[in-house]
Amino acid sequence: MRPEAVSGGYDRVVADAQRSDPGAIAGRRRVGVMGGTFDPIHHGHLVAASEAAYRCGLSEVVFAPTGRPWQKAGDSVSGAEDRYAMTVLATSGRPDFSVSRVDLERSRPTYTVDTLRDLRDEHPDAELYFITGADTFAGINTWKAVDEVFALARFITVNRPGYSVGCVEPPPGARVTSVEMPAMDISSTDCRRRVAAGEPIWYLVPEPVVRYIDSRGLYR
């Protein structure tokens, strides 16, 4: 069974063993890119990456913590090195997961187009697949250089409970695949709130991240 085409330029992935992508370039590695603040990274992020890798046949997934996220310029965000360390701890058990510092080394605010340019240069033999939540994708038309973003990578939108890509229309020629995620409604915002309130976050985030947050006194 192959992904069935639906309106609006989307391919909806059907759960099957073939995991084919009829538009992919034969012979090229498929590298997933998952950008985010990861403040903190939690099991929802990891399940989304794992599901996207399985459904779309990705050879690896690169997590790219933002350095200075432009969309959260007015918010309090944990230090980049703390967020990077938590992401490394959370992904260390999967050999096909890695963490990139491309956005951390950039002095200016982080934009997805810059992330993809840098990772394209690092993986010139690969086809990039940008993994994002359906709720984030809903604001895609506000992103910087959105046409170039779609030229640099295919998109995989991960639907979590309560969110779907809905009627968001990608630019002409954009290729977007929608993946249904197992029910797991976890957010970084709620994890931070729970820590600040003295509530447990065990099993919401990986154990090494729980211990790191506690040792560093984050979110208190």
N, C-alpha and C positions, 0 to 999 in steps of 0.2 A: 504494500500500500504506500502511495506517495503523498506528500503534503498536498492538500487540496487548495486550489486557488479561491480566494474570496475577494469581495470588492474592496476598493480603496488601496490597491497595490500591495496587499498583505498576502503572505503565505501562512496558513495556520498549520502548525506541525501536528500530525496525527501520531499518536503513540504507536510506533511500530519498530520492528527490528532493523529495518533498512536505514532509517534516519538519513534519507537522501535529501540533497539540495540541488534541484535540477539546474539552478543558475550558477552554481559554483564552478570555478575553473578547475578542470581535471588535473590532478597531480600536485596541486598546491596545498601546503599545510593550512589548516584553518586554526587561527589563533583568536581566542576570545579575549576581549578587553573589558574589565569591569572597573569603571571609575566610581569614586564616591568619597565622601568625607570619612566614612568608617569611624564614627565617633559615638559609640564604639562599633566595631564590626560584630555582627551577631549571626546566629544560625540561619536566619532568613537569607542573608547575603550568600552564605555558603551553599545552601540548598539551591538558590537561584542559579549560581554558577555551575553547580553539579548537574542540575537538570538541563541547562542550556548546553553544556558540554556533551551530555548524552544524546539529547534530541537532535543536535545539529552536527554531531561527529567532530567536535573540536579536539585538536591534539593537545592543547594546553589552554589555560586561562591565566591571563596576567591581571593581577589586581593593581590598580594605580590610585593610591590615596592622594587626594587633592592637597596642594600646598596651601594656596590662599583661595578658597572657593568664592568666586565672584557673587554667586547667588546668596551667600550667607555673610556678606560683608558686614552687616550690622549685628550679627549674632555672635555669641560667645562660643568659640570653637577651640577644642583642646589643641595643644601644640602638635605640630606636624610630626615630630619624632615620636611622640606618644602614640599617635594614630598609626604611624608606620610600624612601630614595634608590636602593637596589638594585631595588626593585619598579618605580620610575619608569624606571630605565635598561632593565630587562628588557622593559617593555611599550611603550616609546616608538615602536617600529616599526609598531604597529597602531593606526590611527585609531579603531577601535571598542573599544580597551582604554583604560581610564583608571584612575587611582589616587586613592582618597579618603583624607582625613585625619580622618574622623569619629571613629575609635577612638583616634587619636593625641592628639586634643585633650581626651580624657576623662581625668580624674585618677584615677578608680577603676578596678578591674579590668574587662577587656573581656568582655562577654557578647554572644552573637549576637543576642539579643532587642533589645539597645540599638542594635547596628549596623543592624538592619533597621528599627527605628523611625525612626532618623535618616535613612536612605536613602529610606524611604517619604515622609518630609517633603520631601526634596530632589527626588523623582521622583513627584509625586502623580498624574501621568497614566499611570504605567507599572505593569505587573504584574511583581513581583519574582520572580526564580528564584534560589534560593540553591544554589550549586555546591559540593559537598563530596565527598571521597573516601569510598568504601564503608567503609574502616577507621574513619574518623572517625564516620560515620553509625551505626556499630555501638554507639556510646555515647550516642546521641541522647537516651535516656531520663534521662540524668544532667544534661542541659542545664537552665539556668534558664528558667522560664516556657515550657516546651516547647510547650504548647498554643497560646500566643500566637505563638511562632516559626512554627508551621505555618499560623497564620491570616494572618500577614504576608507569607508567601512560599510559592511552590511550591518543591519540592526537586528538584535534579538530582544523583543520586549517580553518581560516575564510578568504574567498576570498573577497577582496575589489576591486574597479574598477582599472583595469590595472595590477592586480596581480592574479596568480593562482599557485597551487602547481606544475604545469607543469610536468616535467619528473623526479622530485626528487624521488629517490628510497629509501624507509625506510628499515631498517635492516629486515632480515627474522623474521617473527612472530610479527612484529610491527602492531598495529592496529591504523589506521588513518581515521578519518571521516572528510569530507570536507563539509563546510557549506557556502552557498552563502549569502553574506551580502547585505542588501539594499544599493543602491548607496549612498555613503557618503565618499567623498575623503577628509579626514581631517588628518593632521599629526601634531605631536608635534613640529617638526622642523619649519613648517610654522607658527604655533601659536607663537613660540618664535620670529621668524623673524618679524611677524606683531607687536608684543609688542615693540620690539626694534625700529621699524620704526614709532611708534606712531599710528599704525592702530588698529581698534577695533577687539576684538576677541569674542564679544557678540554672543551667539548662536553657536559658535564653541566649547566652553567649558561651563560647567554648571555655572550658575550665581554666586554661592558662590565661585567658583574657580576664576572667573574673579575678584571678589572683593578681594580675598586673594592675587592674583598676584599684584594687584594695591597697596594694603596696605603694602606689603612687598617689593615693588619695584623690583620684579623679572624681569629678561630678559632685563633690560634697559641698 
